[in-house]
Amino acid sequence: MNEIFASYLQFAENFLVLFILPFCIGTILRTVFRKKKKGVIITIVLGVISAIMYFMVYTDSAATVFGITLRESFAFFSMGVLMVFVGSLITEIVLAIIKRKKDNNSISA
């Protein structure tokens, strides 16, 4: 029973570290810079970094560090950067919708 609980805890921790925390970091990062005129550049830069990391995963590297090949470590890092980008992108879309609704309300009023 303890082993099953430990495996569920490990799964939850992996999910938190690989998906939830990077997503929240991207959301917070974009929200902090929402008032800046060039805040969208953060989302673009994260997208470019995410694409570069994605292509780095598919290079043939046989180097091993602490038993993990570089390809695997790039894959983990690439997933984190991708989730930061997705969080920033979703926040960007939500902020654009809010701004559009606010502009429409001020025009019609």
VENQUI-V260801 format. One record per backbone hydrogen bond with DSSP energy under -0.5 kcal/mol. NH is the residue of the N-H (numbers start at 0). CO is the residue of the C=O. E is the energy in kcal/mol with one decimal. If there is no record, write none. Layout:
BEGIN
nh,co,e
NH,CO,E
NH,CO,E
END
This chain:
BEGIN
nh,co,e
4,0,-2.1
5,1,-2.4
6,2,-2.1
7,3,-2.1
8,4,-2.3
9,5,-2.3
10,6,-2.2
11,7,-2.4
12,8,-2.5
13,9,-2.5
14,10,-2.5
15,11,-2.3
16,12,-2.6
17,13,-2.7
18,14,-2.1
19,14,-1.5
20,15,-2.7
22,18,-1.8
23,19,-2.5
24,20,-2.4
25,21,-2.3
26,22,-2.1
27,23,-2.7
28,24,-2.7
29,25,-2.1
30,26,-2.2
31,27,-2.4
32,28,-1.2
33,30,-1.3
35,32,-0.6
38,35,-1.2
40,37,-1.5
41,38,-1.2
42,38,-0.6
43,39,-1.9
44,40,-2.9
45,41,-2.3
46,42,-2.0
47,43,-2.2
48,44,-2.6
49,45,-2.3
50,46,-2.2
51,47,-2.5
52,48,-2.6
53,49,-2.1
54,50,-2.0
55,51,-1.8
56,52,-1.3
57,53,-0.7
58,55,-1.2
60,58,-1.0
64,67,-2.7
67,64,-1.9
68,66,-0.5
69,62,-2.2
72,68,-2.0
73,69,-2.7
74,70,-1.7
75,71,-2.2
76,72,-2.4
77,73,-3.0
78,74,-2.0
79,75,-1.8
80,76,-2.5
81,77,-2.5
82,78,-2.1
83,79,-2.0
84,80,-2.4
85,81,-2.6
86,82,-2.4
87,83,-2.2
88,84,-2.9
89,85,-2.6
90,86,-1.9
91,87,-2.2
92,88,-2.3
93,89,-2.4
94,90,-2.6
95,91,-2.0
96,92,-2.2
97,93,-2.5
98,94,-2.3
99,95,-2.4
100,96,-2.5
101,97,-2.2
102,98,-2.4
103,99,-2.4
104,100,-2.2
105,101,-1.7
106,102,-1.7
107,103,-2.1
108,104,-1.1
END
